């Protein structure tokens, strides 16, 4: 059952009045944070929208769960919508995760398992013809006007022509504003609909703000036509070097990286972290500085979300627009004796925010069902009134958004990570091999994480009793249970298509 099959009138009882919807931009820890966040918006009964919903997707880079507390507009979005607490990415690495989102497929089916080179990156994605069928081509074909702004896939550069006469724009996008290695957020270039535009180092050139302004303009101009639209805003922040907007550079003095139970502690019974040295004093100081920069850098993202929601209200389309906020992967900072990075199967790296608000979506709700980024493409198709694309491995999450949970849902999902980022040219390069996990396939359910490494070692973390994943208890499992888990992981790691992957996701709990 879906929004399309039920029809909006049957689903929409509550909607959002978004005029003035921007939450108090004062983040926790700032001088004015003692006062509570306020908002002029309120939940009110609204008529059901007559048309298919518009979609605003905000995808950020390397955002971990512990940064949401510094984002009042994201917290306001949570109040107005549904938050998925067990949302995971298919791979805690940028390009494989983003390819999975575009295609609705696991990395073993996209073939993108790394950020660049012979088994990953934009050049491989393009050469395999993957861009001919994405959620963008789905919705453009269904009559949506589409726009992409920001970071696309690793290796993409604004000036690439890919055999054409003009800088390359992938199929499916009516408006295109994409950068290359624009992580510093200043002194970058954008491919703006086939024209290269250079930006400098002035405060008004800060990339997240530039993207916010362009996205707002797209929303306003498209809403005036009455055509449904999809816009993806894909920021480079808070990825390293964690550059904040100049106006935010002095926020959170003294803020430190969270000292969780996993801080500077290798899990008991660990496999690849056994014998790893503790963090040095210099590393801890650097982690604190980096975390402070990350908290500063997400302020511009948060303001952008408030700005986009205000634009939707001013354009008169807030009550028929779905706003979605998520990240391509998470990030660890000192947990498990690891300096800043990703690529592991720990929740710090794979369990990221997914917040959805809009018509037919229950406000103020947390949903515990296991969902993954392979589910977003079929969800967008569902909203557009399309059947799920046949090549996808995921399933639409629309039945989970109205508050009435379906009778059946998957028990777990796959996380796979192969050929780790060990090339110095990779923006996610890890110079110390001790900080990089071996290749692995993992099964994550709502209660446990089971990991199989390429060398045959296994780890099992019971997250109900060990939420910080600091004790590997695989050695306590019976041979029969280990056999069930191995079979489940093999089934997921080789599944192709929604039916096979759905069946594999329900074999063990």
C-alpha positions in Angstrom: 0.0 0.0 0.0 1.3 3.5 -0.9 0.4 7.1 -1.1 -0.3 6.4 -4.8 -2.6 3.4 -4.2 -4.4 4.9 -1.2 -4.8 8.3 -2.7 -3.9 11.5 -0.8 -7.3 12.3 0.6 -7.3 9.0 2.5 -3.9 9.7 4.0 -3.7 13.4 4.6 -5.3 14.5 7.9 -2.6 16.8 9.1 -0.2 19.1 7.1 2.2 21.9 7.9 1.7 25.6 7.9 5.2 26.6 6.9 5.0 30.4 6.7 7.8 31.6 8.9 8.9 28.0 9.4 12.6 28.7 10.0 13.5 27.6 13.5 15.5 29.8 15.8 19.0 29.7 14.2 20.7 30.0 17.6 22.6 26.7 18.1 23.2 25.0 21.4 26.4 26.3 23.1 26.2 29.8 21.5 25.8 32.9 23.7 22.0 33.1 23.1 21.3 29.4 23.4 19.8 29.7 26.9 16.5 30.8 25.4 14.3 28.1 23.8 14.0 27.7 20.1 10.8 29.3 18.7 8.9 29.0 15.5 6.0 30.7 14.0 4.8 27.5 12.3 2.2 25.2 13.7 0.5 22.0 12.8 -2.9 22.6 11.4 -5.6 20.6 9.5 -5.2 21.3 5.8 -6.9 20.0 2.7 -5.2 17.2 0.8 -3.1 18.3 -2.1 -4.6 17.7 -5.5 -1.3 16.9 -7.3 1.7 14.7 -6.8 4.0 16.1 -4.1 7.1 18.2 -4.9 10.3 16.7 -3.4 13.1 18.6 -1.7 16.1 16.3 -0.9 18.9 17.8 1.2 21.8 15.4 1.1 24.8 16.4 3.2 28.3 14.9 3.4 29.7 12.9 6.3 27.1 14.1 8.9 27.0 12.0 12.0 24.0 11.7 14.4 25.7 13.8 17.1 25.6 16.9 15.0 21.8 17.1 14.8 21.6 18.6 18.3 23.3 21.7 16.8 20.8 22.1 14.0 17.5 23.8 15.2 15.9 23.7 11.8 16.5 20.0 11.4 15.0 19.5 14.9 12.0 21.5 13.8 11.8 19.3 10.7 11.7 16.3 13.1 8.8 17.9 15.0 6.9 18.4 11.8 7.7 15.0 10.3 8.9 11.5 10.8 12.5 10.5 11.9 13.8 7.0 11.0 16.0 5.8 13.8 17.3 2.7 12.0 18.2 4.3 8.6 21.5 3.1 7.2 23.6 3.6 4.2 24.8 0.7 2.0 28.4 1.7 2.4 30.0 4.3 4.7 31.9 5.9 1.8 30.8 8.8 -0.3 30.6 7.5 -3.9 29.2 4.0 -3.3 26.6 5.4 -1.0 25.6 8.2 -3.5 25.4 5.7 -6.3 23.1 3.5 -4.2 20.8 6.4 -3.6 20.6 7.4 -7.3 20.0 3.9 -8.5 18.2 2.3 -5.6 20.8 -0.6 -5.7 23.4 -2.1 -3.4 27.0 -1.5 -4.4 27.4 -5.1 -5.6 24.8 -4.2 -8.2 25.9 -0.7 -9.1 29.5 -1.9 -9.4 30.6 1.3 -7.5 32.6 0.2 -4.4 35.1 3.0 -4.2 35.4 6.7 -4.8 37.5 6.5 -7.9 39.5 4.2 -10.1 38.7 0.9 -11.7 36.0 -0.1 -9.3 34.4 3.2 -8.3 33.8 6.9 -9.0 31.9 9.0 -11.5 33.9 7.8 -14.5 33.0 4.2 -13.9 29.4 5.1 -13.1 29.2 7.0 -16.4 31.0 4.4 -18.5 28.6 1.7 -17.3 25.6 3.7 -18.5 24.3 4.0 -14.9 23.1 7.6 -15.4 20.5 6.6 -18.0 18.3 5.3 -15.2 18.2 7.1 -11.8 15.6 8.7 -9.7 16.1 11.9 -11.7 15.3 10.2 -15.0 12.3 8.5 -13.4 10.8 11.8 -12.2 11.7 13.9 -15.2 10.0 11.2 -17.3 6.9 11.6 -15.1 6.6 15.3 -15.8 8.6 16.7 -12.9 11.0 19.6 -13.3 14.3 18.5 -11.7 17.3 20.4 -10.3 20.6 19.2 -8.9 22.9 21.5 -6.9 26.3 20.7 -5.2 28.3 17.5 -4.9 27.5 14.8 -7.4 29.8 11.7 -7.5 33.6 11.6 -6.7 35.7 12.2 -9.8 33.1 14.4 -11.4 34.6 17.8 -12.4 32.7 20.8 -13.8 34.7 21.0 -17.0 34.4 17.4 -18.1 32.9 17.1 -21.5 32.5 13.3 -21.8 32.6 13.4 -25.6 30.3 16.4 -26.0 31.1 19.9 -27.0 29.9 21.5 -23.7 30.6 20.7 -20.0 28.7 17.5 -19.2 25.3 17.5 -17.6 23.9 14.0 -16.7 20.5 12.9 -18.0 17.5 13.5 -15.9 18.3 17.0 -14.7 16.6 20.1 -16.1 18.8 22.4 -14.0 22.4 21.5 -13.1 24.7 23.4 -10.7 27.5 20.9 -9.8 31.0 21.3 -8.4 34.1 19.1 -8.3 36.6 19.1 -5.4 34.9 22.0 -3.8 35.3 20.8 -0.2 36.9 24.1 1.0 33.6 25.9 0.1 35.6 28.8 -1.4 37.6 29.2 -4.7 35.7 26.6 -6.6 33.9 26.2 -10.0 30.4 25.1 -10.8 29.0 23.7 -14.0 25.9 25.8 -14.3 23.8 24.2 -17.0 26.8 23.6 -19.2 28.6 26.8 -18.4 31.6 27.0 -16.1 31.3 29.7 -13.4 34.1 30.5 -11.0 33.6 31.7 -7.4 36.1 33.3 -5.1 36.9 33.7 -1.4 34.4 36.4 -0.3 31.8 35.6 2.3 29.1 35.6 -0.3 30.9 32.9 -2.2 30.5 30.4 0.6 29.3 27.3 -1.3 26.5 26.2 1.0 24.9 29.7 0.8 25.3 29.8 -2.9 23.5 26.5 -3.3 20.8 27.6 -0.9 20.1 30.7 -3.0 20.0 28.8 -6.2 17.7 26.2 -4.8 15.3 28.8 -3.4 15.2 30.5 -6.9 14.4 27.1 -8.5 11.6 26.5 -6.1 10.1 29.9 -6.6 10.2 29.9 -10.4 9.0 26.3 -10.8 6.2 26.7 -8.2 4.9 29.6 -10.3 4.4 27.3 -13.3 2.4 24.7 -11.3 4.7 21.9 -12.5 5.7 19.4 -9.8 9.4 19.5 -9.0 12.3 17.6 -7.5 15.3 19.4 -6.2 18.4 17.8 -4.6 20.7 20.1 -2.7 23.9 18.2 -2.0 26.3 20.1 0.3 30.1 19.5 0.6 29.9 20.2 4.4 30.6 18.9 6.9 33.2 16.9 5.0 36.9 17.6 5.7 38.3 20.3 5.9 35.0 21.2 7.7 35.0 24.8 6.5 32.3 26.9 8.3 30.7 30.0 6.9 32.8 33.1 8.1 29.9 34.3 10.3 29.9 30.9 12.2 33.7 30.6 12.7 33.7 31.7 16.3 30.8 29.6 17.5 31.0 26.9 20.3 34.2 28.0 22.0 35.6 25.1 24.0 33.3 22.5 22.4 34.9 19.0 22.5 34.2 15.8 20.6 31.7 13.7 22.6 33.4 11.3 25.1 31.0 8.4 24.6 31.6 4.9 26.2 33.3 4.0 22.8 35.7 7.0 23.0 39.4 5.8 22.7 38.3 2.3 23.4 38.8 -0.7 21.1 35.9 -3.1 21.3 36.5 -6.2 23.5 37.0 -9.2 21.3 37.6 -7.0 18.3 39.1 -8.4 15.1 40.8 -5.7 13.1 41.3 -3.2 15.9 43.1 -5.7 18.3 46.3 -4.2 19.6 45.6 -0.7 18.1 47.3 2.0 20.2 45.3 4.5 22.1 44.8 8.1 20.8 47.6 10.5 21.6 47.1 13.8 23.3 47.8 15.6 20.0 45.1 13.4 18.3 42.6 14.2 21.0 43.2 17.9 20.7 42.8 17.7 16.9 39.6 15.7 17.2 38.2 18.4 19.5 39.1 21.1 17.1 37.7 19.2 14.1 34.4 18.5 16.0 34.0 22.2 16.8 34.6 23.0 13.1 32.0 20.4 12.1 29.4 21.9 14.5 30.2 25.3 13.0 30.0 24.1 9.4 26.5 22.6 9.8 25.0 26.0 10.8 24.9 27.1 7.1 23.2 23.8 6.2 20.6 24.3 9.0 19.9 27.9 7.9 19.5 26.6 4.3 16.8 24.1 5.4 14.9 26.9 7.2 15.4 29.1 4.1 14.1 26.5 1.7 11.0 25.8 3.9 10.3 29.5 4.1 10.6 29.7 0.3 8.1 26.8 -0.1 5.6 28.6 2.1 6.0 31.9 0.3 5.6 30.1 -3.0 2.3 28.6 -1.8 3.5 25.0 -2.2 4.5 24.0 1.3 1.4 21.9 1.8 2.2 19.7 -1.2 6.0 19.4 -0.8 7.9 16.6 0.9 11.2 17.8 2.5 13.8 15.1 3.2 17.1 15.5 5.1 19.8 12.8 5.2 23.6 12.2 4.8 25.6 10.0 2.5 27.4 8.4 5.5 28.3 9.1 9.1 31.6 9.8 10.8 33.6 8.5 13.7 35.8 10.9 15.8 37.7 9.2 18.5 35.4 6.2 19.0 37.1 2.8 18.9 40.6 4.5 19.2 40.0 5.8 15.7 40.8 9.4 14.6 38.3 11.1 12.3 37.0 9.0 9.4 34.5 6.4 8.2 34.3 3.1 6.3 33.5 0.9 9.3 30.3 -1.0 10.0 29.9 0.8 13.4 26.8 2.8 13.9 28.9 6.0 14.0 29.5 5.5 10.3 26.4 3.8 8.9 23.4 4.9 10.9 22.6 8.4 9.8 19.7 10.8 10.1 16.7 10.4 7.8 14.0 13.0 8.5 10.9 13.4 6.2 8.1 16.0 6.5 5.2 16.8 4.3 1.7 15.9 3.3 0.5 12.6 4.6 3.5 12.2 6.9 2.9 11.9 10.6 4.5 14.7 12.6 6.7 14.3 15.7 7.1 10.5 15.1 10.1 8.2 15.4 10.0 5.1 13.2 12.1 2.1 14.2 11.8 0.1 11.0 15.0 -0.8 9.2 15.3 1.4 6.0 18.2 2.1 3.8 19.3 4.5 1.0 18.3 1.9 -1.6 14.7 2.7 -0.6 14.7 6.3 -1.6 14.5 5.8 -5.4 11.3 3.6 -5.2 9.9 6.0 -2.6 10.3 9.0 -5.0 8.7 6.9 -7.8 5.8 6.1 -5.5 5.2 9.8 -4.8 5.3 10.5 -8.5 2.7 7.9 -9.2 5.1 5.5 -10.9 5.7 1.8 -10.4 8.9 0.9 -8.6 11.8 0.8 -11.1 12.5 -2.9 -11.9 16.2 -2.7 -11.3 16.0 -1.4 -7.7 16.9 -3.4 -4.7 14.9 -1.3 -2.2 11.2 -0.7 -1.4 9.1 2.4 -1.0 8.9 3.7 2.6 5.6 5.5 2.0 3.7 2.9 4.1 5.9 3.8 7.1 5.2 7.5 6.9 1.5 7.7 7.6 1.8 6.2 11.1 0.2 2.9 10.4 3.1 0.3 10.2 2.7 -2.4 7.6 2.1 -6.0 8.7 5.5 -7.0 7.2 8.7 -5.2 6.8 12.3 -6.3 6.4 14.3 -7.6 9.5 17.7 -6.3 8.4 19.7 -4.7 5.6 23.1 -5.0 4.0 26.2 -2.9 4.6 29.1 -3.8 2.3 32.5 -2.2 2.0 35.2 -3.4 -0.3 38.5 -2.1 -1.6 38.9 0.6 1.1 40.1 4.1 0.4 43.9 3.8 0.5 44.8 6.0 -2.4 46.3 9.5 -1.5 44.3 11.0 -4.4 41.0 10.0 -2.6 39.5 12.8 -0.5 38.6 10.1 2.0 42.1 8.7 2.0 43.3 7.1 5.3 47.1 7.4 5.5 47.3 5.0 8.5 46.3 1.5 7.5 45.6 0.7 11.2 42.5 2.9 10.9 41.0 1.1 7.9 38.8 -2.0 8.3 39.4 -4.9 5.9 36.7 -5.4 3.3 33.5 -6.8 4.9 29.8 -7.6 4.4 27.5 -6.9 7.3 23.9 -7.4 8.4 22.3 -4.7 10.5 18.9 -5.3 12.1 17.0 -3.1 14.5 18.8 -4.9 17.4 22.2 -6.3 16.3 25.0 -5.9 13.8 26.8 -8.9 12.4 30.0 -8.4 10.3 32.0 -10.8 8.2 35.4 -9.7 7.2 37.3 -10.8 4.1 39.8 -12.8 6.1 36.9 -14.9 7.6 36.8 -13.2 11.0 33.3 -12.3 12.4 31.9 -9.8 14.8 28.5 -9.6 16.5 27.3 -6.6 18.5 24.0 -6.9 20.4 23.0 -3.2 20.3 20.1 -3.7 22.7 22.5 -4.3 25.6 25.6 -2.7 24.0 24.4 0.3 22.0 27.9 1.7 21.6 29.1 -1.5 20.1 32.1 -2.1 22.4 31.8 -5.8 22.9 32.1 -8.4 20.2 30.1 -11.5 21.4 30.3 -13.6 18.2 32.2 -16.2 20.3 29.1 -16.8 22.4 26.8 -17.7 19.5 26.0 -21.3 18.7 27.2 -22.9 15.4 23.6 -23.0 14.3 23.1 -19.3 14.9 26.3 -18.4 13.1 25.2 -20.5 10.2 21.9 -18.6 10.0 23.8 -15.3 10.0 26.3 -16.4 7.4 23.5 -17.5 5.1 21.6 -14.2 5.6 24.6 -12.2 4.8 25.4 -14.3 1.7 21.8 -13.9 0.5 21.9 -10.1 0.9 25.4 -9.7 -0.6 24.4 -11.5 -3.8 20.7 -10.5 -4.1 19.6 -8.7 -7.3 16.3 -6.8 -7.5 13.6 -5.8 -5.0 12.0 -9.2 -4.6 15.2 -11.2 -4.0 16.7 -8.5 -1.7 13.4 -8.3 0.2 13.3 -12.1 0.7 16.9 -12.1 1.8 16.3 -9.3 4.3 13.6 -11.4 6.1 15.5 -14.7 6.5 16.9 -13.9 10.0 16.1 -11.6 12.9 
